[in-house]
Amino acid sequence: MTKTDVAQQIVDIQTLLEIAKDNVLEEKNDDALKLLHQASREMKTVAWRIVPVLGE
């Protein structure tokens, strides 16, 4: 995983959070919760994969 890959994953997480925010505003709470769980999983994955990349 390169720094570019990590940066792209962060952008993807930001997108998930933006969509979740919009769902909350539209009172689509179940959809928002699913997206928040997905974003949380992605953040954990990135956190584990980022250590060797940023440690370079």
mmCIF entry with sequence, helices, sheets and N, C-alpha, C, O atoms, coordinates in Angstrom:
data_MODEL
# 
_entry.id   MODEL 
# 
_entity.id                         1 
_entity.type                       polymer 
_entity.pdbx_number_of_molecules   1 
# 
_entity_poly.entity_id                      1 
_entity_poly.type                           'polypeptide(L)' 
_entity_poly.nstd_linkage                   no 
_entity_poly.nstd_monomer                   no 
_entity_poly.pdbx_seq_one_letter_code       MTKTDVAQQIVDIQTLLEIAKDNVLEEKNDDALKLLHQASREMKTVAWRIVPVLGE 
_entity_poly.pdbx_seq_one_letter_code_can   MTKTDVAQQIVDIQTLLEIAKDNVLEEKNDDALKLLHQASREMKTVAWRIVPVLGE 
_entity_poly.pdbx_strand_id                 A 
# 
loop_
_entity_poly_seq.entity_id 
_entity_poly_seq.num 
_entity_poly_seq.mon_id 
_entity_poly_seq.hetero 
1 1  MET n 
1 2  THR n 
1 3  LYS n 
1 4  THR n 
1 5  ASP n 
1 6  VAL n 
1 7  ALA n 
1 8  GLN n 
1 9  GLN n 
1 10 ILE n 
1 11 VAL n 
1 12 ASP n 
1 13 ILE n 
1 14 GLN n 
1 15 THR n 
1 16 LEU n 
1 17 LEU n 
1 18 GLU n 
1 19 ILE n 
1 20 ALA n 
1 21 LYS n 
1 22 ASP n 
1 23 ASN n 
1 24 VAL n 
1 25 LEU n 
1 26 GLU n 
1 27 GLU n 
1 28 LYS n 
1 29 ASN n 
1 30 ASP n 
1 31 ASP n 
1 32 ALA n 
1 33 LEU n 
1 34 LYS n 
1 35 LEU n 
1 36 LEU n 
1 37 HIS n 
1 38 GLN n 
1 39 ALA n 
1 40 SER n 
1 41 ARG n 
1 42 GLU n 
1 43 MET n 
1 44 LYS n 
1 45 THR n 
1 46 VAL n 
1 47 ALA n 
1 48 TRP n 
1 49 ARG n 
1 50 ILE n 
1 51 VAL n 
1 52 PRO n 
1 53 VAL n 
1 54 LEU n 
1 55 GLY n 
1 56 GLU n 
# 
_struct_asym.id          A 
_struct_asym.entity_id   1 
# 
loop_
_struct_conf.conf_type_id 
_struct_conf.id 
_struct_conf.pdbx_PDB_helix_id 
_struct_conf.beg_label_comp_id 
_struct_conf.beg_label_asym_id 
_struct_conf.beg_label_seq_id 
_struct_conf.pdbx_beg_PDB_ins_code 
_struct_conf.end_label_comp_id 
_struct_conf.end_label_asym_id 
_struct_conf.end_label_seq_id 
_struct_conf.pdbx_end_PDB_ins_code 
_struct_conf.beg_auth_comp_id 
_struct_conf.beg_auth_asym_id 
_struct_conf.beg_auth_seq_id 
_struct_conf.end_auth_comp_id 
_struct_conf.end_auth_asym_id 
_struct_conf.end_auth_seq_id 
_struct_conf.pdbx_PDB_helix_class 
_struct_conf.details 
_struct_conf.pdbx_PDB_helix_length 
HELX_P HELX_P1 AA1 LYS A 3  ? LEU A 25 ? LYS A 3  LEU A 25 1 ? 23 
HELX_P HELX_P2 AA2 ASN A 29 ? LEU A 54 ? ASN A 29 LEU A 54 1 ? 26 
# 
_struct_conf_type.id          HELX_P 
_struct_conf_type.criteria    ? 
_struct_conf_type.reference   ? 
# 
loop_
_atom_site.group_PDB 
_atom_site.id 
_atom_site.type_symbol 
_atom_site.label_atom_id 
_atom_site.label_alt_id 
_atom_site.label_comp_id 
_atom_site.label_asym_id 
_atom_site.label_entity_id 
_atom_site.label_seq_id 
_atom_site.pdbx_PDB_ins_code 
_atom_site.Cartn_x 
_atom_site.Cartn_y 
_atom_site.Cartn_z 
_atom_site.occupancy 
_atom_site.B_iso_or_equiv 
_atom_site.pdbx_formal_charge 
_atom_site.auth_seq_id 
_atom_site.auth_comp_id 
_atom_site.auth_asym_id 
_atom_site.auth_atom_id 
_atom_site.pdbx_PDB_model_num 
ATOM 1   N N  . MET A 1 1  ? 0.853   -1.175 0.000  1.00 0.00 ? 1  MET A N  1 
ATOM 2   C CA . MET A 1 1  ? 0.000   0.000  0.000  1.00 0.00 ? 1  MET A CA 1 
ATOM 3   C C  . MET A 1 1  ? 0.900   1.239  0.000  1.00 0.00 ? 1  MET A C  1 
ATOM 4   O O  . MET A 1 1  ? 1.808   1.368  0.820  1.00 0.00 ? 1  MET A O  1 
ATOM 5   N N  . THR A 1 2  ? 0.627   2.127  -0.923 1.00 0.00 ? 2  THR A N  1 
ATOM 6   C CA . THR A 1 2  ? 1.412   3.354  -1.035 1.00 0.00 ? 2  THR A CA 1 
ATOM 7   C C  . THR A 1 2  ? 0.691   4.501  -0.334 1.00 0.00 ? 2  THR A C  1 
ATOM 8   O O  . THR A 1 2  ? -0.462  4.373  0.078  1.00 0.00 ? 2  THR A O  1 
ATOM 9   N N  . LYS A 1 3  ? 1.388   5.609  -0.210 1.00 0.00 ? 3  LYS A N  1 
ATOM 10  C CA . LYS A 1 3  ? 0.766   6.793  0.389  1.00 0.00 ? 3  LYS A CA 1 
ATOM 11  C C  . LYS A 1 3  ? -0.420  7.266  -0.445 1.00 0.00 ? 3  LYS A C  1 
ATOM 12  O O  . LYS A 1 3  ? -1.400  7.777  0.097  1.00 0.00 ? 3  LYS A O  1 
ATOM 13  N N  . THR A 1 4  ? -0.331  7.097  -1.745 1.00 0.00 ? 4  THR A N  1 
ATOM 14  C CA . THR A 1 4  ? -1.443  7.461  -2.627 1.00 0.00 ? 4  THR A CA 1 
ATOM 15  C C  . THR A 1 4  ? -2.660  6.585  -2.349 1.00 0.00 ? 4  THR A C  1 
ATOM 16  O O  . THR A 1 4  ? -3.791  7.072  -2.335 1.00 0.00 ? 4  THR A O  1 
ATOM 17  N N  . ASP A 1 5  ? -2.427  5.294  -2.129 1.00 0.00 ? 5  ASP A N  1 
ATOM 18  C CA . ASP A 1 5  ? -3.528  4.382  -1.792 1.00 0.00 ? 5  ASP A CA 1 
ATOM 19  C C  . ASP A 1 5  ? -4.199  4.794  -0.487 1.00 0.00 ? 5  ASP A C  1 
ATOM 20  O O  . ASP A 1 5  ? -5.425  4.794  -0.381 1.00 0.00 ? 5  ASP A O  1 
ATOM 21  N N  . VAL A 1 6  ? -3.387  5.143  0.497  1.00 0.00 ? 6  VAL A N  1 
ATOM 22  C CA . VAL A 1 6  ? -3.912  5.574  1.792  1.00 0.00 ? 6  VAL A CA 1 
ATOM 23  C C  . VAL A 1 6  ? -4.732  6.847  1.621  1.00 0.00 ? 6  VAL A C  1 
ATOM 24  O O  . VAL A 1 6  ? -5.828  6.962  2.169  1.00 0.00 ? 6  VAL A O  1 
ATOM 25  N N  . ALA A 1 7  ? -4.206  7.797  0.867  1.00 0.00 ? 7  ALA A N  1 
ATOM 26  C CA . ALA A 1 7  ? -4.918  9.056  0.637  1.00 0.00 ? 7  ALA A CA 1 
ATOM 27  C C  . ALA A 1 7  ? -6.257  8.803  -0.049 1.00 0.00 ? 7  ALA A C  1 
ATOM 28  O O  . ALA A 1 7  ? -7.255  9.438  0.291  1.00 0.00 ? 7  ALA A O  1 
ATOM 29  N N  . GLN A 1 8  ? -6.289  7.890  -1.004 1.00 0.00 ? 8  GLN A N  1 
ATOM 30  C CA . GLN A 1 8  ? -7.542  7.571  -1.696 1.00 0.00 ? 8  GLN A CA 1 
ATOM 31  C C  . GLN A 1 8  ? -8.538  6.932  -0.745 1.00 0.00 ? 8  GLN A C  1 
ATOM 32  O O  . GLN A 1 8  ? -9.731  7.230  -0.807 1.00 0.00 ? 8  GLN A O  1 
ATOM 33  N N  . GLN A 1 9  ? -8.070  6.063  0.127  1.00 0.00 ? 9  GLN A N  1 
ATOM 34  C CA . GLN A 1 9  ? -8.981  5.436  1.089  1.00 0.00 ? 9  GLN A CA 1 
ATOM 35  C C  . GLN A 1 9  ? -9.560  6.482  2.037  1.00 0.00 ? 9  GLN A C  1 
ATOM 36  O O  . GLN A 1 9  ? -10.728 6.393  2.417  1.00 0.00 ? 9  GLN A O  1 
ATOM 37  N N  . ILE A 1 10 ? -8.766  7.457  2.417  1.00 0.00 ? 10 ILE A N  1 
ATOM 38  C CA . ILE A 1 10 ? -9.260  8.531  3.279  1.00 0.00 ? 10 ILE A CA 1 
ATOM 39  C C  . ILE A 1 10 ? -10.337 9.334  2.554  1.00 0.00 ? 10 ILE A C  1 
ATOM 40  O O  . ILE A 1 10 ? -11.349 9.695  3.153  1.00 0.00 ? 10 ILE A O  1 
ATOM 41  N N  . VAL A 1 11 ? -10.127 9.610  1.286  1.00 0.00 ? 11 VAL A N  1 
ATOM 42  C CA . VAL A 1 11 ? -11.141 10.310 0.487  1.00 0.00 ? 11 VAL A CA 1 
ATOM 43  C C  . VAL A 1 11 ? -12.421 9.479  0.422  1.00 0.00 ? 11 VAL A C  1 
ATOM 44  O O  . VAL A 1 11 ? -13.520 10.023 0.533  1.00 0.00 ? 11 VAL A O  1 
ATOM 45  N N  . ASP A 1 12 ? -12.284 8.177  0.245  1.00 0.00 ? 12 ASP A N  1 
ATOM 46  C CA . ASP A 1 12 ? -13.456 7.295  0.200  1.00 0.00 ? 12 ASP A CA 1 
ATOM 47  C C  . ASP A 1 12 ? -14.217 7.324  1.523  1.00 0.00 ? 12 ASP A C  1 
ATOM 48  O O  . ASP A 1 12 ? -15.448 7.324  1.534  1.00 0.00 ? 12 ASP A O  1 
ATOM 49  N N  . ILE A 1 13 ? -13.490 7.349  2.632  1.00 0.00 ? 13 ILE A N  1 
ATOM 50  C CA . ILE A 1 13 ? -14.118 7.421  3.955  1.00 0.00 ? 13 ILE A CA 1 
ATOM 51  C C  . ILE A 1 13 ? -14.849 8.748  4.117  1.00 0.00 ? 13 ILE A C  1 
ATOM 52  O O  . ILE A 1 13 ? -15.964 8.790  4.636  1.00 0.00 ? 13 ILE A O  1 
ATOM 53  N N  . GLN A 1 14 ? -14.220 9.826  3.673  1.00 0.00 ? 14 GLN A N  1 
ATOM 54  C CA . GLN A 1 14 ? -14.876 11.135 3.748  1.00 0.00 ? 14 GLN A CA 1 
ATOM 55  C C  . GLN A 1 14 ? -16.176 11.133 2.949  1.00 0.00 ? 14 GLN A C  1 
ATOM 56  O O  . GLN A 1 14 ? -17.173 11.715 3.378  1.00 0.00 ? 14 GLN A O  1 
ATOM 57  N N  . THR A 1 15 ? -16.164 10.489 1.806  1.00 0.00 ? 15 THR A N  1 
ATOM 58  C CA . THR A 1 15 ? -17.370 10.402 0.979  1.00 0.00 ? 15 THR A CA 1 
ATOM 59  C C  . THR A 1 15 ? -18.474 9.643  1.709  1.00 0.00 ? 15 THR A C  1 
ATOM 60  O O  . THR A 1 15 ? -19.631 10.065 1.709  1.00 0.00 ? 15 THR A O  1 
ATOM 61  N N  . LEU A 1 16 ? -18.112 8.523  2.331  1.00 0.00 ? 16 LEU A N  1 
ATOM 62  C CA . LEU A 1 16 ? -19.101 7.762  3.103  1.00 0.00 ? 16 LEU A CA 1 
ATOM 63  C C  . LEU A 1 16 ? -19.705 8.618  4.213  1.00 0.00 ? 16 LEU A C  1 
ATOM 64  O O  . LEU A 1 16 ? -20.912 8.570  4.453  1.00 0.00 ? 16 LEU A O  1 
ATOM 65  N N  . LEU A 1 17 ? -18.866 9.399  4.887  1.00 0.00 ? 17 LEU A N  1 
ATOM 66  C CA . LEU A 1 17 ? -19.353 10.245 5.976  1.00 0.00 ? 17 LEU A CA 1 
ATOM 67  C C  . LEU A 1 17 ? -20.264 11.352 5.463  1.00 0.00 ? 17 LEU A C  1 
ATOM 68  O O  . LEU A 1 17 ? -21.255 11.689 6.111  1.00 0.00 ? 17 LEU A O  1 
ATOM 69  N N  . GLU A 1 18 ? -19.942 11.914 4.318  1.00 0.00 ? 18 GLU A N  1 
ATOM 70  C CA . GLU A 1 18 ? -20.800 12.949 3.730  1.00 0.00 ? 18 GLU A CA 1 
ATOM 71  C C  . GLU A 1 18 ? -22.173 12.382 3.360  1.00 0.00 ? 18 GLU A C  1 
ATOM 72  O O  . GLU A 1 18 ? -23.201 13.013 3.603  1.00 0.00 ? 18 GLU A O  1 
ATOM 73  N N  . ILE A 1 19 ? -22.174 11.196 2.775  1.00 0.00 ? 19 ILE A N  1 
ATOM 74  C CA . ILE A 1 19 ? -23.442 10.568 2.406  1.00 0.00 ? 19 ILE A CA 1 
ATOM 75  C C  . ILE A 1 19 ? -24.242 10.239 3.660  1.00 0.00 ? 19 ILE A C  1 
ATOM 76  O O  . ILE A 1 19 ? -25.458 10.428 3.690  1.00 0.00 ? 19 ILE A O  1 
ATOM 77  N N  . ALA A 1 20 ? -23.566 9.748  4.696  1.00 0.00 ? 20 ALA A N  1 
ATOM 78  C CA . ALA A 1 20 ? -24.248 9.450  5.962  1.00 0.00 ? 20 ALA A CA 1 
ATOM 79  C C  . ALA A 1 20 ? -24.860 10.717 6.549  1.00 0.00 ? 20 ALA A C  1 
ATOM 80  O O  . ALA A 1 20 ? -25.983 10.690 7.052  1.00 0.00 ? 20 ALA A O  1 
ATOM 81  N N  . LYS A 1 21 ? -24.128 11.823 6.486  1.00 0.00 ? 21 LYS A N  1 
ATOM 82  C CA . LYS A 1 21 ? -24.643 13.102 6.990  1.00 0.00 ? 21 LYS A CA 1 
ATOM 83  C C  . LYS A 1 21 ? -25.905 13.502 6.234  1.00 0.00 ? 21 LYS A C  1 
ATOM 84  O O  . LYS A 1 21 ? -26.894 13.920 6.836  1.00 0.00 ? 21 LYS A O  1 
ATOM 85  N N  . ASP A 1 22 ? -25.863 13.372 4.921  1.00 0.00 ? 22 ASP A N  1 
ATOM 86  C CA . ASP A 1 22 ? -27.036 13.708 4.112  1.00 0.00 ? 22 ASP A CA 1 
ATOM 87  C C  . ASP A 1 22 ? -28.222 12.811 4.470  1.00 0.00 ? 22 ASP A C  1 
ATOM 88  O O  . ASP A 1 22 ? -29.364 13.268 4.524  1.00 0.00 ? 22 ASP A O  1 
ATOM 89  N N  . ASN A 1 23 ? -27.938 11.535 4.711  1.00 0.00 ? 23 ASN A N  1 
ATOM 90  C CA . ASN A 1 23 ? -29.011 10.611 5.089  1.00 0.00 ? 23 ASN A CA 1 
ATOM 91  C C  . ASN A 1 23 ? -29.635 11.002 6.422  1.00 0.00 ? 23 ASN A C  1 
ATOM 92  O O  . ASN A 1 23 ? -30.850 10.895 6.589  1.00 0.00 ? 23 ASN A O  1 
ATOM 93  N N  . VAL A 1 24 ? -28.828 11.449 7.366  1.00 0.00 ? 24 VAL A N  1 
ATOM 94  C CA . VAL A 1 24 ? -29.364 11.888 8.657  1.00 0.00 ? 24 VAL A CA 1 
ATOM 95  C C  . VAL A 1 24 ? -30.263 13.100 8.450  1.00 0.00 ? 24 VAL A C  1 
ATOM 96  O O  . VAL A 1 24 ? -31.353 13.174 9.018  1.00 0.00 ? 24 VAL A O  1 
ATOM 97  N N  . LEU A 1 25 ? -29.810 14.043 7.645  1.00 0.00 ? 25 LEU A N  1 
ATOM 98  C CA . LEU A 1 25 ? -30.607 15.241 7.390  1.00 0.00 ? 25 LEU A CA 1 
ATOM 99  C C  . LEU A 1 25 ? -31.922 14.906 6.691  1.00 0.00 ? 25 LEU A C  1 
ATOM 100 O O  . LEU A 1 25 ? -32.925 15.595 6.877  1.00 0.00 ? 25 LEU A O  1 
ATOM 101 N N  . GLU A 1 26 ? -31.912 13.852 5.890  1.00 0.00 ? 26 GLU A N  1 
ATOM 102 C CA . GLU A 1 26 ? -33.119 13.411 5.185  1.00 0.00 ? 26 GLU A CA 1 
ATOM 103 C C  . GLU A 1 26 ? -33.906 12.381 5.998  1.00 0.00 ? 26 GLU A C  1 
ATOM 104 O O  . GLU A 1 26 ? -34.868 11.788 5.510  1.00 0.00 ? 26 GLU A O  1 
ATOM 105 N N  . GLU A 1 27 ? -33.479 12.183 7.243  1.00 0.00 ? 27 GLU A N  1 
ATOM 106 C CA . GLU A 1 27 ? -34.115 11.240 8.177  1.00 0.00 ? 27 GLU A CA 1 
ATOM 107 C C  . GLU A 1 27 ? -34.107 9.800  7.672  1.00 0.00 ? 27 GLU A C  1 
ATOM 108 O O  . GLU A 1 27 ? -35.032 9.032  7.934  1.00 0.00 ? 27 GLU A O  1 
ATOM 109 N N  . LYS A 1 28 ? -33.066 9.454  6.955  1.00 0.00 ? 28 LYS A N  1 
ATOM 110 C CA . LYS A 1 28 ? -32.843 8.064  6.523  1.00 0.00 ? 28 LYS A CA 1 
ATOM 111 C C  . LYS A 1 28 ? -31.834 7.452  7.496  1.00 0.00 ? 28 LYS A C  1 
ATOM 112 O O  . LYS A 1 28 ? -30.713 7.110  7.121  1.00 0.00 ? 28 LYS A O  1 
ATOM 113 N N  . ASN A 1 29 ? -32.258 7.324  8.744  1.00 0.00 ? 29 ASN A N  1 
ATOM 114 C CA . ASN A 1 29 ? -31.345 6.949  9.818  1.00 0.00 ? 29 ASN A CA 1 
ATOM 115 C C  . ASN A 1 29 ? -30.760 5.551  9.663  1.00 0.00 ? 29 ASN A C  1 
ATOM 116 O O  . ASN A 1 29 ? -29.591 5.343  9.987  1.00 0.00 ? 29 ASN A O  1 
ATOM 117 N N  . ASP A 1 30 ? -31.535 4.594  9.179  1.00 0.00 ? 30 ASP A N  1 
ATOM 118 C CA . ASP A 1 30 ? -31.008 3.239  8.991  1.00 0.00 ? 30 ASP A CA 1 
ATOM 119 C C  . ASP A 1 30 ? -29.882 3.231  7.960  1.00 0.00 ? 30 ASP A C  1 
ATOM 120 O O  . ASP A 1 30 ? -28.853 2.584  8.156  1.00 0.00 ? 30 ASP A O  1 
ATOM 121 N N  . ASP A 1 31 ? -30.086 3.950  6.867  1.00 0.00 ? 31 ASP A N  1 
ATOM 122 C CA . ASP A 1 31 ? -29.044 4.039  5.842  1.00 0.00 ? 31 ASP A CA 1 
ATOM 123 C C  . ASP A 1 31 ? -27.807 4.742  6.393  1.00 0.00 ? 31 ASP A C  1 
ATOM 124 O O  . ASP A 1 31 ? -26.678 4.332  6.124  1.00 0.00 ? 31 ASP A O  1 
ATOM 125 N N  . ALA A 1 32 ? -28.028 5.795  7.159  1.00 0.00 ? 32 ALA A N  1 
ATOM 126 C CA . ALA A 1 32 ? -26.911 6.536  7.743  1.00 0.00 ? 32 ALA A CA 1 
ATOM 127 C C  . ALA A 1 32 ? -26.105 5.638  8.672  1.00 0.00 ? 32 ALA A C  1 
ATOM 128 O O  . ALA A 1 32 ? -24.874 5.662  8.648  1.00 0.00 ? 32 ALA A O  1 
ATOM 129 N N  . LEU A 1 33 ? -26.784 4.858  9.479  1.00 0.00 ? 33 LEU A N  1 
ATOM 130 C CA . LEU A 1 33 ? -26.100 3.973  10.417 1.00 0.00 ? 33 LEU A CA 1 
ATOM 131 C C  . LEU A 1 33 ? -25.255 2.935  9.684  1.00 0.00 ? 33 LEU A C  1 
ATOM 132 O O  . LEU A 1 33 ? -24.131 2.648  10.095 1.00 0.00 ? 33 LEU A O  1 
ATOM 133 N N  . LYS A 1 34 ? -25.789 2.376  8.607  1.00 0.00 ? 34 LYS A N  1 
ATOM 134 C CA . LYS A 1 34 ? -25.031 1.401  7.813  1.00 0.00 ? 34 LYS A CA 1 
ATOM 135 C C  . LYS A 1 34 ? -23.766 2.040  7.242  1.00 0.00 ? 34 LYS A C  1 
ATOM 136 O O  . LYS A 1 34 ? -22.695 1.434  7.257  1.00 0.00 ? 34 LYS A O  1 
ATOM 137 N N  . LEU A 1 35 ? -23.899 3.255  6.745  1.00 0.00 ? 35 LEU A N  1 
ATOM 138 C CA . LEU A 1 35 ? -22.737 3.948  6.182  1.00 0.00 ? 35 LEU A CA 1 
ATOM 139 C C  . LEU A 1 35 ? -21.712 4.280  7.259  1.00 0.00 ? 35 LEU A C  1 
ATOM 140 O O  . LEU A 1 35 ? -20.508 4.194  7.017  1.00 0.00 ? 35 LEU A O  1 
ATOM 141 N N  . LEU A 1 36 ? -22.177 4.657  8.434  1.00 0.00 ? 36 LEU A N  1 
ATOM 142 C CA . LEU A 1 36 ? -21.255 4.954  9.534  1.00 0.00 ? 36 LEU A CA 1 
ATOM 143 C C  . LEU A 1 36 ? -20.494 3.703  9.966  1.00 0.00 ? 36 LEU A C  1 
ATOM 144 O O  . LEU A 1 36 ? -19.302 3.770  10.265 1.00 0.00 ? 36 LEU A O  1 
ATOM 145 N N  . HIS A 1 37 ? -21.180 2.569  9.999  1.00 0.00 ? 37 HIS A N  1 
ATOM 146 C CA . HIS A 1 37 ? -20.500 1.312  10.325 1.00 0.00 ? 37 HIS A CA 1 
ATOM 147 C C  . HIS A 1 37 ? -19.465 0.963  9.259  1.00 0.00 ? 37 HIS A C  1 
ATOM 148 O O  . HIS A 1 37 ? -18.364 0.514  9.577  1.00 0.00 ? 37 HIS A O  1 
ATOM 149 N N  . GLN A 1 38 ? -19.822 1.171  8.007  1.00 0.00 ? 38 GLN A N  1 
ATOM 150 C CA . GLN A 1 38 ? -18.889 0.891  6.914  1.00 0.00 ? 38 GLN A CA 1 
ATOM 151 C C  . GLN A 1 38 ? -17.675 1.809  7.005  1.00 0.00 ? 38 GLN A C  1 
ATOM 152 O O  . GLN A 1 38 ? -16.542 1.357  6.836  1.00 0.00 ? 38 GLN A O  1 
ATOM 153 N N  . ALA A 1 39 ? -17.901 3.089  7.269  1.00 0.00 ? 39 ALA A N  1 
ATOM 154 C CA . ALA A 1 39 ? -16.793 4.038  7.401  1.00 0.00 ? 39 ALA A CA 1 
ATOM 155 C C  . ALA A 1 39 ? -15.900 3.656  8.572  1.00 0.00 ? 39 ALA A C  1 
ATOM 156 O O  . ALA A 1 39 ? -14.676 3.761  8.481  1.00 0.00 ? 39 ALA A O  1 
ATOM 157 N N  . SER A 1 40 ? -16.497 3.218  9.662  1.00 0.00 ? 40 SER A N  1 
ATOM 158 C CA . SER A 1 40 ? -15.730 2.801  10.832 1.00 0.00 ? 40 SER A CA 1 
ATOM 159 C C  . SER A 1 40 ? -14.830 1.611  10.501 1.00 0.00 ? 40 SER A C  1 
ATOM 160 O O  . SER A 1 40 ? -13.661 1.585  10.886 1.00 0.00 ? 40 SER A O  1 
ATOM 161 N N  . ARG A 1 41 ? -15.378 0.632  9.789  1.00 0.00 ? 41 ARG A N  1 
ATOM 162 C CA . ARG A 1 41 ? -14.568 -0.524 9.379  1.00 0.00 ? 41 ARG A CA 1 
ATOM 163 C C  . ARG A 1 41 ? -13.418 -0.094 8.476  1.00 0.00 ? 41 ARG A C  1 
ATOM 164 O O  . ARG A 1 41 ? -12.292 -0.569 8.622  1.00 0.00 ? 41 ARG A O  1 
ATOM 165 N N  . GLU A 1 42 ? -13.708 0.803  7.545  1.00 0.00 ? 42 GLU A N  1 
ATOM 166 C CA . GLU A 1 42 ? -12.669 1.288  6.637  1.00 0.00 ? 42 GLU A CA 1 
ATOM 167 C C  . GLU A 1 42 ? -11.571 2.029  7.402  1.00 0.00 ? 42 GLU A C  1 
ATOM 168 O O  . GLU A 1 42 ? -10.388 1.872  7.101  1.00 0.00 ? 42 GLU A O  1 
ATOM 169 N N  . MET A 1 43 ? -11.961 2.832  8.385  1.00 0.00 ? 43 MET A N  1 
ATOM 170 C CA . MET A 1 43 ? -10.968 3.564  9.179  1.00 0.00 ? 43 MET A CA 1 
ATOM 171 C C  . MET A 1 43 ? -10.056 2.601  9.930  1.00 0.00 ? 43 MET A C  1 
ATOM 172 O O  . MET A 1 43 ? -8.848  2.823  10.007 1.00 0.00 ? 43 MET A O  1 
ATOM 173 N N  . LYS A 1 44 ? -10.620 1.545  10.479 1.00 0.00 ? 44 LYS A N  1 
ATOM 174 C CA . LYS A 1 44 ? -9.809  0.550  11.187 1.00 0.00 ? 44 LYS A CA 1 
ATOM 175 C C  . LYS A 1 44 ? -8.844  -0.130 10.231 1.00 0.00 ? 44 LYS A C  1 
ATOM 176 O O  . LYS A 1 44 ? -7.681  -0.353 10.569 1.00 0.00 ? 44 LYS A O  1 
ATOM 177 N N  . THR A 1 45 ? -9.325  -0.461 9.033  1.00 0.00 ? 45 THR A N  1 
ATOM 178 C CA . THR A 1 45 ? -8.474  -1.098 8.034  1.00 0.00 ? 45 THR A CA 1 
ATOM 179 C C  . THR A 1 45 ? -7.323  -0.181 7.641  1.00 0.00 ? 45 THR A C  1 
ATOM 180 O O  . THR A 1 45 ? -6.171  -0.612 7.582  1.00 0.00 ? 45 THR A O  1 
ATOM 181 N N  . VAL A 1 46 ? -7.631  1.073  7.373  1.00 0.00 ? 46 VAL A N  1 
ATOM 182 C CA . VAL A 1 46 ? -6.597  2.036  6.989  1.00 0.00 ? 46 VAL A CA 1 
ATOM 183 C C  . VAL A 1 46 ? -5.598  2.211  8.125  1.00 0.00 ? 46 VAL A C  1 
ATOM 184 O O  . VAL A 1 46 ? -4.393  2.287  7.886  1.00 0.00 ? 46 VAL A O  1 
ATOM 185 N N  . ALA A 1 47 ? -6.088  2.276  9.353  1.00 0.00 ? 47 ALA A N  1 
ATOM 186 C CA . ALA A 1 47 ? -5.195  2.460  10.497 1.00 0.00 ? 47 ALA A CA 1 
ATOM 187 C C  . ALA A 1 47 ? -4.177  1.328  10.594 1.00 0.00 ? 47 ALA A C  1 
ATOM 188 O O  . ALA A 1 47 ? -3.008  1.573  10.894 1.00 0.00 ? 47 ALA A O  1 
ATOM 189 N N  . TRP A 1 48 ? -4.605  0.101  10.343 1.00 0.00 ? 48 TRP A N  1 
ATOM 190 C CA . TRP A 1 48 ? -3.679  -1.030 10.400 1.00 0.00 ? 48 TRP A CA 1 
ATOM 191 C C  . TRP A 1 48 ? -2.697  -1.024 9.233  1.00 0.00 ? 48 TRP A C  1 
ATOM 192 O O  . TRP A 1 48 ? -1.530  -1.380 9.393  1.00 0.00 ? 48 TRP A O  1 
ATOM 193 N N  . ARG A 1 49 ? -3.171  -0.621 8.068  1.00 0.00 ? 49 ARG A N  1 
ATOM 194 C CA . ARG A 1 49 ? -2.318  -0.661 6.877  1.00 0.00 ? 49 ARG A CA 1 
ATOM 195 C C  . ARG A 1 49 ? -1.395  0.548  6.770  1.00 0.00 ? 49 ARG A C  1 
ATOM 196 O O  . ARG A 1 49 ? -0.389  0.495  6.062  1.00 0.00 ? 49 ARG A O  1 
ATOM 197 N N  . ILE A 1 50 ? -1.720  1.622  7.452  1.00 0.00 ? 50 ILE A N  1 
ATOM 198 C CA . ILE A 1 50 ? -0.980  2.866  7.287  1.00 0.00 ? 50 ILE A CA 1 
ATOM 199 C C  . ILE A 1 50 ? 0.348   2.868  8.047  1.00 0.00 ? 50 ILE A C  1 
ATOM 200 O O  . ILE A 1 50 ? 1.271   3.590  7.671  1.00 0.00 ? 50 ILE A O  1 
ATOM 201 N N  . VAL A 1 51 ? 0.452   2.078  9.100  1.00 0.00 ? 51 VAL A N  1 
ATOM 202 C CA . VAL A 1 51 ? 1.647   2.090  9.944  1.00 0.00 ? 51 VAL A CA 1 
ATOM 203 C C  . VAL A 1 51 ? 2.922   1.846  9.143  1.00 0.00 ? 51 VAL A C  1 
ATOM 204 O O  . VAL A 1 51 ? 3.859   2.636  9.258  1.00 0.00 ? 51 VAL A O  1 
ATOM 205 N N  . PRO A 1 52 ? 3.000   0.783  8.335  1.00 0.00 ? 52 PRO A N  1 
ATOM 206 C CA . PRO A 1 52 ? 4.245   0.592  7.582  1.00 0.00 ? 52 PRO A CA 1 
ATOM 207 C C  . PRO A 1 52 ? 4.466   1.656  6.504  1.00 0.00 ? 52 PRO A C  1 
ATOM 208 O O  . PRO A 1 52 ? 5.608   1.969  6.167  1.00 0.00 ? 52 PRO A O  1 
ATOM 209 N N  . VAL A 1 53 ? 3.393   2.204  5.971  1.00 0.00 ? 53 VAL A N  1 
ATOM 210 C CA . VAL A 1 53 ? 3.525   3.204  4.905  1.00 0.00 ? 53 VAL A CA 1 
ATOM 211 C C  . VAL A 1 53 ? 4.078   4.504  5.464  1.00 0.00 ? 53 VAL A C  1 
ATOM 212 O O  . VAL A 1 53 ? 5.014   5.071  4.901  1.00 0.00 ? 53 VAL A O  1 
ATOM 213 N N  . LEU A 1 54 ? 3.518   4.978  6.554  1.00 0.00 ? 54 LEU A N  1 
ATOM 214 C CA . LEU A 1 54 ? 3.964   6.247  7.124  1.00 0.00 ? 54 LEU A CA 1 
ATOM 215 C C  . LEU A 1 54 ? 5.246   6.097  7.923  1.00 0.00 ? 54 LEU A C  1 
ATOM 216 O O  . LEU A 1 54 ? 5.919   7.083  8.221  1.00 0.00 ? 54 LEU A O  1 
ATOM 217 N N  . GLY A 1 55 ? 5.580   4.872  8.265  1.00 0.00 ? 55 GLY A N  1 
ATOM 218 C CA . GLY A 1 55 ? 6.809   4.632  9.004  1.00 0.00 ? 55 GLY A CA 1 
ATOM 219 C C  . GLY A 1 55 ? 8.048   4.658  8.128  1.00 0.00 ? 55 GLY A C  1 
ATOM 220 O O  . GLY A 1 55 ? 9.168   4.562  8.629  1.00 0.00 ? 55 GLY A O  1 
ATOM 221 N N  . GLU A 1 56 ? 7.850   4.787  6.814  1.00 0.00 ? 56 GLU A N  1 
ATOM 222 C CA . GLU A 1 56 ? 8.986   4.789  5.870  1.00 0.00 ? 56 GLU A CA 1 
ATOM 223 C C  . GLU A 1 56 ? 9.821   6.029  6.005  1.00 0.00 ? 56 GLU A C  1 
ATOM 224 O O  . GLU A 1 56 ? 10.809  6.189  5.289  1.00 0.00 ? 56 GLU A O  1 
# 
